[in-house]
Amino acid sequence: MGVRIVAVVVVAAVAIAACNQDAPPQTVTDDRTITVASFDFPESELIADLYAGALRAAGFDVRHEHRIGTREVVLPSLQLGLIEMVPEYSGSAVEFLGGRSSPDAATVERSLDQLVAARGIDALAPASAQSRNGLVVTSKTAAELALRSISDLRDVADTLTLGGPPECPDRELCLRGFQGAYGLRFDSFLPLDAGGPITAEAVERGTVDVGVLFTSDGSLAEHDLVLLRDDRELQPVEQVTPLVRRDAVERFGHEMVATLDSVSAELTTADLRRLNATVAGGVEPEAAAARWLEQHGLAEPVG
């Protein structure tokens, strides 16, 4: 494990300990509480609330550690036993763990199973819901430049500004990938947010011409944005997939797995877009998650 990963894991341990003064920071694997974590962006927090809420409704004691960091923090924390479960995105997890992702769902699922098994982690049943990186423009820009797919950007990218997550220039599935697979060379890049609201607004206002949004972003359900087709299949399958420590599966048993699987069986990309739009409109993620769980018969009725 490199120095950088060691450093961020220490940061994660301190952050988790600060949130839970009664729990030892070294491990959470010897108590009767299921510790669920989310990445540091709103959709991940929302998805974690879906799974955590279903577990609570099934009678489990659950603690949600909110937005503890990026994948560089969260996955090592899972492996070291600082947390017990995180909803992941399958293709990005495969890439991060040293595998090769793919647009084929079965291939990605097999790869993820193998990569996490060696680390004492189980990849449970994936949801059909996906959240891939996508490029969006306004409908006006799409019409003026005849843009339908990402390939259509090649001849005009050098006149356009791209906006997206600050880490995008260094990620193979973001700017590096768009350059390599599509030959896109944008005039400039403006670092915005990971998760979309600021990026979506920047595209709509014309602050940037093209935005990197998740394909599950709520703006795509409610706003005048066009998602360009990934015609060269740069983006891998990114199904929402719960990763759970194997010792937690052994400790909490089949009912925990069945409960998590029941959420995955219902969750679609369209659901994610609507949920993200609801949260962007001011509803707390936990409340939006509770309402969805009620609608799908996975929780006690909400008042």
Disulfide bonds with the S-S distance in Angstrom:
Cys168-Cys174 1.97
